[in-house]
């Protein structure tokens, strides 16, 4: 049984789990990835252009198979062969591993974009379902189209439209025209987040309370909800 001392003395090759989990998505076969690891191991040990004969022995492969796998790594742009002159003017070849990390970065961006697109589609479907639930009926094709226009043309987020729907429900105004006025009002005030919506609601409640208090300090304030179908000239 190998001792821990001998095990640690052999050194370690550090690889990110990101690469281990995604090498197949980069288009690498298992054998190609093992060769990449072998080359990277020597790089970590300070040998940037190791003898492929030794690697062929490590992988129990024919040398011609190693050359084929290396050519595949170059074609798939996960490794490049570079050269540079040393201080004595002698040109030395070396393997550059940065290409695989660039491809990993690109893959991550693609995966993030795909996840965002899936999340967006799920939010859109949930939004339509919420409209039908609150309206107590199926939406008409025209209503589907108008909600779609808010998202695609006006570029309102599904989350913001959902907040506008809640505002309409609170005012018992089950109308897309009413919701459209809410969204337009928020757009003029650069309101795009739930926190900003809450701050705007608090501001309006304070304004209504002040009006009721001024009218009659003896009466309890009657806090009414805002009618978004009426223009608020004082806010312009």
Backbone as CSV, one residue per row, in Angstrom:
resi,resn,N_x,N_y,N_z,CA_x,CA_y,CA_z,C_x,C_y,C_z
1,UNK,0.854,-1.203,0.000,0.000,0.000,0.000,0.882,1.241,0.000
2,UNK,0.568,2.176,-0.880,1.365,3.388,-0.985,1.205,4.247,0.263
3,UNK,2.310,4.813,0.708,2.256,5.664,1.891,1.763,7.051,1.507
4,UNK,1.218,7.755,2.489,0.745,9.121,2.243,1.898,10.011,1.819
5,UNK,3.062,9.775,2.389,4.236,10.578,2.055,4.592,10.430,0.577
6,UNK,4.616,9.164,0.109,4.942,8.925,-1.297,3.857,9.494,-2.212
7,UNK,2.626,9.388,-1.751,1.501,9.914,-2.541,1.637,11.426,-2.728
8,UNK,1.896,12.134,-1.636,2.019,13.585,-1.709,3.295,14.003,-2.426
9,UNK,4.351,13.203,-2.307,5.627,13.520,-2.947,5.503,13.546,-4.459
10,UNK,4.532,12.775,-4.992,4.344,12.720,-6.447,3.757,14.010,-6.994
11,UNK,3.236,14.878,-6.124,2.661,16.139,-6.571,1.205,16.008,-6.965
12,UNK,0.566,17.137,-7.168,-0.840,17.162,-7.548,-1.036,18.038,-8.778
13,UNK,-2.028,17.685,-9.564,-2.436,18.501,-10.706,-3.810,19.074,-10.379
14,UNK,-3.885,20.384,-10.324,-5.121,21.049,-9.913,-5.985,21.372,-11.129
15,UNK,-7.191,20.826,-11.116,-8.152,21.093,-12.185,-9.449,21.620,-11.578
16,UNK,-10.031,22.600,-12.224,-11.316,23.125,-11.769,-12.426,22.112,-12.055
17,UNK,-13.353,21.998,-11.109,-14.515,21.137,-11.337,-15.326,21.612,-12.536
18,UNK,-15.239,22.898,-12.844,-15.965,23.450,-13.990,-15.517,22.774,-15.284
19,UNK,-14.209,22.537,-15.393,-13.685,21.867,-16.583,-14.047,20.387,-16.573
20,UNK,-13.928,19.750,-15.409,-14.233,18.323,-15.303,-15.692,18.047,-15.648
21,UNK,-16.583,18.964,-15.244,-18.020,18.761,-15.469,-18.461,19.103,-16.885
22,UNK,-17.636,19.887,-17.598,-18.104,20.404,-18.894,-17.218,20.034,-20.078
23,UNK,-16.207,19.182,-19.883,-15.309,18.897,-21.006,-16.051,18.235,-22.179
24,UNK,-17.075,17.456,-21.873,-17.848,16.839,-22.961,-18.626,17.899,-23.742
25,UNK,-19.095,18.929,-23.050,-19.823,20.008,-23.716,-18.891,20.865,-24.563
26,UNK,-17.583,20.775,-24.299,-16.601,21.464,-25.135,-16.247,20.639,-26.361
27,UNK,-16.842,19.451,-26.469,-16.623,18.612,-27.639,-15.487,17.631,-27.511
28,UNK,-14.971,17.440,-26.298,-13.845,16.529,-26.098,-14.325,15.118,-25.792
29,UNK,-13.599,14.142,-26.341,-13.852,12.759,-25.966,-13.108,12.463,-24.668
30,UNK,-13.381,11.322,-24.080,-12.693,10.951,-22.838,-11.182,10.845,-23.051
31,UNK,-10.754,10.211,-24.158,-9.322,10.060,-24.430,-8.654,11.410,-24.672
32,UNK,-9.342,12.297,-25.381,-8.778,13.633,-25.630,-8.605,14.397,-24.328
33,UNK,-9.576,14.265,-23.448,-9.481,14.977,-22.170,-8.365,14.402,-21.299
34,UNK,-8.190,13.090,-21.324,-7.099,12.479,-20.554,-5.743,12.965,-21.072
35,UNK,-5.593,13.067,-22.380,-4.347,13.597,-22.936,-4.150,15.044,-22.511
36,UNK,-5.239,15.828,-22.546,-5.132,17.236,-22.113,-4.646,17.301,-20.666
37,UNK,-5.178,16.444,-19.821,-4.765,16.417,-18.414,-3.295,16.028,-18.295
38,UNK,-2.857,15.042,-19.106,-1.458,14.617,-19.074,-0.536,15.789,-19.436
39,UNK,-0.886,16.496,-20.501,-0.082,17.645,-20.912,-0.094,18.747,-19.858
40,UNK,-1.259,18.954,-19.254,-1.386,19.994,-18.232,-0.605,19.617,-16.982
41,UNK,-0.538,18.334,-16.693,0.234,17.869,-15.534,1.695,18.271,-15.677
42,UNK,2.264,18.028,-16.864,3.666,18.400,-17.092,3.853,19.911,-17.064
43,UNK,2.855,20.620,-17.562,2.913,22.088,-17.495,2.997,22.557,-16.044
44,UNK,2.195,21.942,-15.170,2.223,22.308,-13.754,3.572,21.976,-13.119
45,UNK,4.243,20.968,-13.655,5.563,20.571,-13.139,6.686,21.401,-13.750
46,UNK,6.332,22.309,-14.683,7.341,23.174,-15.283,7.862,22.712,-16.620
47,UNK,7.296,21.639,-17.156,7.693,21.131,-18.466,6.585,21.478,-19.459
48,UNK,6.826,22.507,-20.269,5.781,23.011,-21.152,5.723,22.309,-22.506
49,UNK,6.645,21.402,-22.768,6.614,20.646,-24.025,7.162,19.244,-23.775
50,UNK,6.384,18.413,-23.079,6.858,17.081,-22.678,6.980,16.119,-23.859
51,UNK,7.743,15.067,-23.647,7.927,14.012,-24.648,6.640,13.198,-24.749
52,UNK,6.069,13.126,-25.941,4.821,12.391,-26.128,5.010,10.882,-25.972
53,UNK,6.249,10.429,-26.113,6.510,9.002,-25.912,6.198,8.604,-24.476
54,UNK,6.608,9.445,-23.540,6.335,9.175,-22.123,4.840,9.184,-21.851
55,UNK,4.136,10.131,-22.453,2.693,10.213,-22.255,1.994,8.997,-22.850
56,UNK,2.510,8.508,-23.989,1.931,7.310,-24.604,2.050,6.116,-23.663
57,UNK,3.163,6.047,-22.945,3.341,4.974,-21.971,2.371,5.155,-20.811
58,UNK,2.220,6.394,-20.341,1.301,6.671,-19.225,-0.134,6.284,-19.574
59,UNK,-0.514,6.522,-20.837,-1.883,6.246,-21.262,-2.050,4.859,-21.872
60,UNK,-0.948,4.117,-21.941,-0.970,2.780,-22.533,-1.542,2.837,-23.948
61,UNK,-1.017,3.814,-24.723,-1.464,4.005,-26.104,-0.264,3.945,-27.038
62,UNK,-0.534,3.710,-28.306,0.509,3.819,-29.318,0.833,5.293,-29.527
63,UNK,2.063,5.570,-29.872,2.478,6.951,-30.043,1.691,7.634,-31.163
64,UNK,1.376,6.884,-32.212,0.617,7.470,-33.315,-0.791,7.861,-32.866
65,UNK,-1.350,7.131,-31.893,-2.661,7.486,-31.345,-2.581,8.789,-30.556
66,UNK,-1.465,8.966,-29.854,-1.271,10.209,-29.092,-1.175,11.394,-30.041
67,UNK,-0.456,11.234,-31.160,-0.353,12.317,-32.140,-1.729,12.650,-32.716
68,UNK,-2.513,11.627,-32.951,-3.866,11.853,-33.474,-4.703,12.636,-32.463
69,UNK,-4.653,12.222,-31.194,-5.421,12.908,-30.149,-4.947,14.351,-29.985
70,UNK,-3.641,14.558,-30.062,-3.109,15.919,-29.948,-3.607,16.785,-31.088
71,UNK,-3.630,16.219,-32.297,-4.141,16.964,-33.452,-5.605,17.337,-33.250
72,UNK,-6.378,16.443,-32.622,-7.780,16.731,-32.333,-7.914,17.871,-31.328
73,UNK,-7.047,17.881,-30.329,-7.088,18.961,-29.336,-6.815,20.315,-29.985
74,UNK,-5.877,20.313,-30.931,-5.547,21.565,-31.636,-6.707,21.987,-32.530
75,UNK,-7.291,21.019,-33.256,-8.410,21.339,-34.152,-9.618,21.843,-33.380
76,UNK,-9.841,21.311,-32.195,-10.983,21.720,-31.381,-10.688,22.965,-30.549
77,UNK,-9.476,23.490,-30.742,-9.084,24.771,-30.146,-9.176,24.760,-28.620
78,UNK,-8.727,23.683,-28.023,-8.623,23.635,-26.563,-7.168,23.657,-26.126
79,UNK,-6.272,23.649,-27.105,-4.849,23.779,-26.839,-4.193,24.312,-28.106
80,UNK,-3.140,25.083,-27.945,-2.380,25.579,-29.097,-0.903,25.301,-28.856
81,UNK,-0.169,25.153,-29.952,1.274,24.951,-29.866,1.941,26.256,-30.273
82,UNK,2.652,26.856,-29.349,3.306,28.140,-29.576,4.815,27.963,-29.489
83,UNK,5.537,29.005,-29.866,7.002,28.982,-29.744,7.499,30.375,-29.411
84,UNK,8.634,30.429,-28.722,9.234,31.710,-28.364,10.739,31.515,-28.200
85,UNK,11.457,32.605,-28.351,12.907,32.555,-28.195,13.284,32.812,-26.745
86,UNK,14.280,32.060,-26.257,14.782,32.299,-24.911,15.879,33.351,-24.942
87,UNK,16.507,33.551,-23.813,17.534,34.598,-23.726,18.743,34.308,-24.599
88,UNK,18.943,33.029,-24.977,20.062,32.674,-25.858,19.664,32.699,-27.332
89,UNK,18.444,33.098,-27.601,17.985,33.166,-28.982,17.518,31.849,-29.543
90,UNK,17.409,30.830,-28.684,16.943,29.517,-29.130,15.418,29.480,-29.044
91,UNK,14.794,29.003,-30.107,13.329,28.940,-30.147,12.843,27.648,-29.506
92,UNK,11.936,27.794,-28.548,11.379,26.654,-27.830,9.869,26.587,-28.039
93,UNK,9.395,25.371,-28.244,7.952,25.171,-28.375,7.329,24.944,-27.005
94,UNK,6.031,25.305,-26.905,5.304,25.051,-25.655,3.814,24.961,-25.957
95,UNK,3.109,24.303,-25.058,1.659,24.180,-25.175,0.996,25.318,-24.400
96,UNK,0.064,25.971,-25.075,-0.700,27.049,-24.441,-2.091,26.516,-24.115
97,UNK,-2.462,26.573,-22.830,-3.732,25.991,-22.374,-4.847,27.028,-22.221
98,UNK,-4.560,28.284,-22.529,-5.542,29.342,-22.277,-6.790,29.194,-23.137
99,UNK,-6.668,28.531,-24.289,-7.818,28.413,-25.192,-8.984,27.692,-24.533
100,UNK,-8.694,26.653,-23.756,-9.783,25.891,-23.138,-10.521,26.732,-22.105
101,UNK,-9.797,27.623,-21.448,-10.438,28.471,-20.451,-11.317,29.531,-21.118
102,UNK,-10.884,30.003,-22.282,-11.723,30.932,-23.043,-12.997,30.256,-23.516
103,UNK,-12.877,28.984,-23.944,-14.056,28.240,-24.389,-14.989,27.967,-23.215
104,UNK,-14.408,27.732,-22.037,-15.240,27.538,-20.840,-16.023,28.800,-20.514
105,UNK,-15.371,29.958,-20.648,-16.047,31.231,-20.377,-17.209,31.440,-21.348
106,UNK,-16.971,31.143,-22.619,-18.025,31.261,-23.622,-19.175,30.314,-23.320
107,UNK,-18.832,29.068,-22.912,-19.856,28.086,-22.570,-20.696,28.561,-21.391
108,UNK,-20.046,29.142,-20.391,-20.771,29.642,-19.228,-21.748,30.741,-19.621
109,UNK,-21.319,31.637,-20.488,-22.193,32.720,-20.942,-23.393,32.156,-21.693
110,UNK,-23.156,31.150,-22.530,-24.252,30.525,-23.271,-25.231,29.836,-22.333
111,UNK,-24.695,29.135,-21.336,-25.547,28.444,-20.373,-26.363,29.440,-19.554
112,UNK,-25.726,30.557,-19.183,-26.427,31.591,-18.431,-27.542,32.208,-19.262
113,UNK,-27.250,32.474,-20.544,-28.251,33.048,-21.431,-29.420,32.094,-21.620
114,UNK,-29.126,30.813,-21.801,-30.184,29.812,-21.963,-31.046,29.717,-20.716
115,UNK,-30.389,29.763,-19.541,-31.135,29.701,-18.282,-32.040,30.918,-18.125
116,UNK,-31.532,32.096,-18.522,-32.335,33.322,-18.436,-33.523,33.257,-19.387
117,UNK,-33.303,32.706,-20.595,-34.394,32.589,-21.565,-35.471,31.636,-21.068
118,UNK,-35.046,30.511,-20.478,-36.005,29.549,-19.932,-36.784,30.169,-18.789
119,UNK,-36.071,30.888,-17.919,-36.724,31.544,-16.777,-37.719,32.595,-17.256
120,UNK,-37.341,33.330,-18.309,-38.229,34.357,-18.865,-39.504,33.721,-19.419
121,UNK,-39.349,32.631,-20.170,-40.508,31.951,-20.747,-41.431,31.418,-19.656
122,UNK,-40.847,30.891,-18.591,-41.654,30.386,-17.484,-42.427,31.515,-16.810
123,UNK,-41.782,32.681,-16.671,-42.451,33.828,-16.069,-43.594,34.329,-16.951
124,UNK,-43.379,34.298,-18.272,-44.422,34.743,-19.199,-45.636,33.821,-19.107
125,UNK,-45.388,32.508,-19.108,-46.492,31.554,-19.005,-47.224,31.718,-17.681
126,UNK,-46.461,31.930,-16.601,-47.065,32.133,-15.293,-47.900,33.411,-15.265
127,UNK,-47.435,34.433,-16.008,-48.150,35.707,-16.063,-49.514,35.533,-16.722
128,UNK,-49.563,34.838,-17.856,-50.838,34.580,-18.527,-51.795,33.821,-17.598
129,UNK,-51.260,32.840,-16.898,-52.081,32.053,-15.978,-52.625,32.914,-14.845
130,UNK,-51.805,33.865,-14.381,-52.245,34.735,-13.298,-53.370,35.664,-13.770
131,UNK,-53.262,36.159,-15.000,-54.325,37.004,-15.552,-55.643,36.223,-15.596
132,UNK,-55.579,34.999,-16.089,-56.796,34.197,-16.197,-57.372,33.868,-14.831
133,UNK,-56.502,33.665,-13.863,-56.969,33.366,-12.508,-57.662,34.582,-11.905
134,UNK,-57.052,35.756,-12.037,-57.627,36.969,-11.450,-58.870,37.428,-12.195
135,UNK,-58.892,37.261,-13.515,-60.057,37.656,-14.297,-61.180,36.623,-14.203
136,UNK,-60.829,35.423,-13.744,-61.839,34.374,-13.601,-62.346,33.823,-14.912
137,UNK,-61.516,33.914,-15.953,-61.920,33.429,-17.273,-60.676,33.283,-18.137
138,UNK,-60.876,32.622,-19.285,-59.776,32.493,-20.236,-59.561,33.819,-20.964
139,UNK,-58.335,34.142,-21.272,-58.039,35.369,-22.006,-58.403,35.205,-23.477
140,UNK,-58.821,36.297,-24.078,-59.126,36.273,-25.509,-57.820,36.407,-26.296
141,UNK,-57.831,36.032,-27.582,-56.622,36.194,-28.409,-56.111,37.631,-28.420
142,UNK,-57.023,38.603,-28.425,-56.605,40.011,-28.417,-55.913,40.349,-27.112
143,UNK,-56.418,39.819,-25.995,-55.797,40.081,-24.694,-54.412,39.436,-24.615
144,UNK,-54.293,38.220,-25.152,-52.978,37.570,-25.219,-52.003,38.432,-26.011
145,UNK,-52.498,38.964,-27.133,-51.641,39.780,-27.993,-51.200,41.051,-27.286
146,UNK,-52.119,41.669,-26.550,-51.771,42.922,-25.886,-50.756,42.705,-24.771
147,UNK,-50.929,41.650,-24.002,-49.957,41.347,-22.955,-48.598,41.049,-23.583
148,UNK,-48.627,40.332,-24.713,-47.387,40.045,-25.434,-46.714,41.314,-25.918
149,UNK,-47.500,42.308,-26.324,-46.933,43.589,-26.758,-46.272,44.322,-25.606
150,UNK,-46.852,44.236,-24.421,-46.207,44.855,-23.256,-44.810,44.280,-23.048
151,UNK,-44.688,42.974,-23.264,-43.414,42.302,-23.023,-42.431,42.534,-24.165
152,UNK,-42.886,42.302,-25.400,-41.985,42.327,-26.553,-41.712,43.742,-27.063
153,UNK,-42.763,44.569,-27.188,-42.605,45.895,-27.780,-42.294,46.968,-26.739
154,UNK,-43.069,46.979,-25.664,-42.846,47.987,-24.619,-41.722,47.592,-23.671
155,UNK,-41.338,46.311,-23.712,-40.231,45.791,-22.912,-40.466,45.935,-21.404
156,UNK,-41.729,45.782,-21.003,-42.017,45.676,-19.576,-41.683,44.257,-19.128
157,UNK,-41.075,44.123,-17.971,-40.747,42.792,-17.478,-42.015,42.098,-16.993
158,UNK,-42.060,40.761,-17.085,-43.220,40.029,-16.559,-43.483,40.343,-15.085
159,UNK,-42.422,40.568,-14.318,-42.583,40.889,-12.896,-43.310,42.224,-12.712
160,UNK,-42.960,43.214,-13.539,-43.598,44.529,-13.429,-45.063,44.443,-13.853
161,UNK,-45.341,43.696,-14.903,-46.736,43.531,-15.346,-47.543,42.832,-14.262
162,UNK,-46.940,41.878,-13.602,-47.622,41.179,-12.509,-47.969,42.141,-11.374
163,UNK,-47.060,43.068,-11.076,-47.331,44.067,-10.036,-48.466,45.001,-10.457
164,UNK,-48.487,45.349,-11.746,-49.563,46.204,-12.255,-50.906,45.477,-12.184
165,UNK,-50.891,44.180,-12.440,-52.115,43.377,-12.317,-52.610,43.381,-10.870
166,UNK,-51.701,43.239,-9.924,-52.079,43.268,-8.511,-52.685,44.623,-8.141
167,UNK,-52.118,45.678,-8.701,-52.646,47.030,-8.453,-54.075,47.133,-8.979
168,UNK,-54.316,46.576,-10.149,-55.659,46.613,-10.726,-56.632,45.797,-9.882
169,UNK,-56.214,44.639,-9.404,-57.081,43.791,-8.586,-57.446,44.497,-7.292
170,UNK,-56.487,45.193,-6.684,-56.758,45.934,-5.449,-57.814,47.007,-5.670
171,UNK,-57.822,47.584,-6.877,-58.799,48.624,-7.207,-60.040,48.050,-7.880
172,UNK,-60.115,46.704,-7.942,-61.248,46.017,-8.566,-61.487,46.510,-9.990
173,UNK,-60.398,46.720,-10.683,-60.474,47.175,-12.077,-59.887,46.081,-12.966
174,UNK,-60.760,45.183,-13.418,-60.305,44.051,-14.222,-60.306,44.434,-15.695
175,UNK,-59.368,45.300,-16.032,-59.313,45.861,-17.376,-57.858,46.005,-17.811
176,UNK,-57.570,45.580,-19.045,-56.220,45.762,-19.566,-55.918,47.232,-19.796
177,UNK,-56.960,48.023,-20.105,-56.749,49.464,-20.261,-56.269,50.086,-18.959
178,UNK,-56.858,49.654,-17.855,-56.457,50.161,-16.545,-55.002,49.778,-16.267
179,UNK,-54.665,48.527,-16.521,-53.300,48.055,-16.279,-52.313,48.789,-17.175
180,UNK,-52.724,49.091,-18.399,-51.874,49.836,-19.318,-51.564,51.219,-18.766
181,UNK,-52.579,51.867,-18.164,-52.372,53.187,-17.562,-51.405,53.097,-16.382
182,UNK,-51.504,52.034,-15.608,-50.580,51.833,-14.482,-49.148,51.727,-15.000
183,UNK,-48.966,50.905,-16.010,-47.624,50.708,-16.558,-47.059,51.988,-17.157
184,UNK,-47.900,52.748,-17.842,-47.450,54.011,-18.432,-47.050,55.006,-17.346
185,UNK,-47.851,55.037,-16.266,-47.544,55.938,-15.155,-46.212,55.565,-14.521
186,UNK,-45.995,54.277,-14.318,-44.722,53.833,-13.742,-43.553,54.112,-14.676
187,UNK,-43.802,53.971,-15.970,-42.732,54.231,-16.942,-42.304,55.687,-16.892
188,UNK,-43.275,56.602,-16.792,-42.946,58.028,-16.718,-42.117,58.347,-15.482
189,UNK,-42.338,57.584,-14.423,-41.619,57.820,-13.166,-40.403,56.910,-12.997
190,UNK,-40.065,56.188,-14.074,-38.910,55.275,-14.059,-39.026,54.218,-12.956
191,UNK,-40.228,53.744,-12.740,-40.460,52.686,-11.752,-40.364,51.342,-12.465
192,UNK,-39.401,50.532,-12.047,-39.169,49.255,-12.723,-39.058,48.076,-11.759
193,UNK,-38.994,48.335,-10.457,-38.796,47.248,-9.501,-39.928,47.211,-8.482
194,UNK,-40.039,46.088,-7.786,-41.067,45.930,-6.762,-40.869,46.928,-5.627
195,UNK,-39.614,47.178,-5.258,-39.328,48.133,-4.199,-39.791,49.531,-4.580
196,UNK,-39.559,49.925,-5.829,-39.996,51.243,-6.285,-41.516,51.345,-6.313
197,UNK,-42.186,50.247,-6.683,-43.654,50.223,-6.678,-44.169,50.414,-5.262
198,UNK,-43.573,49.732,-4.296,-43.989,49.859,-2.903,-43.776,51.277,-2.395
199,UNK,-42.659,51.887,-2.768,-42.385,53.275,-2.360,-43.414,54.221,-2.964
200,UNK,-43.808,53.981,-4.222,-44.815,54.828,-4.870,-46.175,54.665,-4.197
201,UNK,-46.526,53.450,-3.816,-47.787,53.209,-3.129,-47.811,53.908,-1.771
202,UNK,-46.711,53.856,-1.051,-46.614,54.530,0.244,-46.720,56.043,0.078
203,UNK,-46.104,56.564,-0.978,-46.165,58.008,-1.232,-47.593,58.459,-1.478
204,UNK,-48.341,57.665,-2.247,-49.726,58.028,-2.566,-50.619,57.925,-1.331
205,UNK,-50.355,56.929,-0.512,-51.144,56.790,0.716,-50.898,57.972,1.647
206,UNK,-49.647,58.397,1.758,-49.339,59.565,2.594,-50.017,60.809,2.041
207,UNK,-50.027,60.916,0.713,-50.655,62.077,0.082,-52.149,62.103,0.355
208,UNK,-52.809,60.944,0.244,-54.240,60.867,0.509,-54.547,61.134,1.977
209,UNK,-53.698,60.631,2.861,-53.888,60.876,4.298,-53.786,62.362,4.606
210,UNK,-52.825,63.022,4.005,-52.656,64.458,4.233,-53.867,65.244,3.745
211,UNK,-54.434,64.814,2.600,-55.618,65.497,2.075,-56.805,65.326,3.016
212,UNK,-57.013,64.104,3.507,-58.139,63.831,4.395,-57.977,64.558,5.729
213,UNK,-56.727,64.629,6.207,-56.487,65.312,7.480,-56.764,66.792,7.349
214,UNK,-56.356,67.353,6.220,-56.590,68.782,5.986,-58.081,69.074,5.879
215,UNK,-58.840,68.184,5.266,-60.278,68.379,5.092,-61.011,68.388,6.424
216,UNK,-60.653,67.456,7.272,-61.322,67.422,8.578,-60.485,66.638,9.567
217,UNK,-59.924,67.328,10.545,-59.091,66.653,11.534,-59.936,65.807,12.486
218,UNK,-61.225,66.052,12.539,-62.087,65.296,13.436,-62.487,63.937,12.857
219,UNK,-62.462,63.839,11.539,-62.874,62.610,10.904,-61.679,61.673,10.735
220,UNK,-61.940,60.400,10.796,-60.889,59.422,10.541,-60.523,59.484,9.067
221,UNK,-59.269,59.378,8.750,-58.876,59.443,7.328,-59.434,58.270,6.546
222,UNK,-60.015,58.574,5.409,-60.551,57.555,4.521,-59.555,57.340,3.384
223,UNK,-58.707,56.311,3.508,-57.638,56.084,2.543,-58.195,55.337,1.340
224,UNK,-58.348,56.037,0.237,-58.854,55.397,-0.975,-57.690,55.023,-1.882
225,UNK,-57.932,54.051,-2.716,-56.899,53.617,-3.637,-56.857,54.531,-4.849
226,UNK,-55.695,54.571,-5.499,-55.491,55.487,-6.617,-56.204,55.004,-7.875
227,UNK,-56.867,55.923,-8.560,-57.503,55.613,-9.833,-56.520,55.930,-10.949
228,UNK,-55.932,54.887,-11.512,-54.898,55.081,-12.524,-55.473,55.564,-13.858
229,UNK,-56.799,55.513,-14.017,-57.388,55.981,-15.260,-57.494,57.501,-15.328
230,UNK,-57.268,58.166,-14.173,-57.307,59.611,-14.131,-55.901,60.151,-14.107
231,UNK,-55.633,61.158,-14.861,-54.308,61.778,-14.884,-54.105,62.529,-13.584
232,UNK,-52.969,62.341,-12.992,-52.622,63.055,-11.757,-51.790,64.271,-12.159
233,UNK,-52.468,65.397,-12.376,-51.771,66.580,-12.882,-50.730,67.088,-11.928
234,UNK,-50.945,66.845,-10.627,-49.987,67.349,-9.652,-48.641,66.649,-9.734
235,UNK,-48.626,65.390,-10.316,-47.384,64.640,-10.374,-46.589,64.954,-11.620
236,UNK,-47.176,65.698,-12.561,-46.492,65.979,-13.822,-45.588,67.214,-13.679
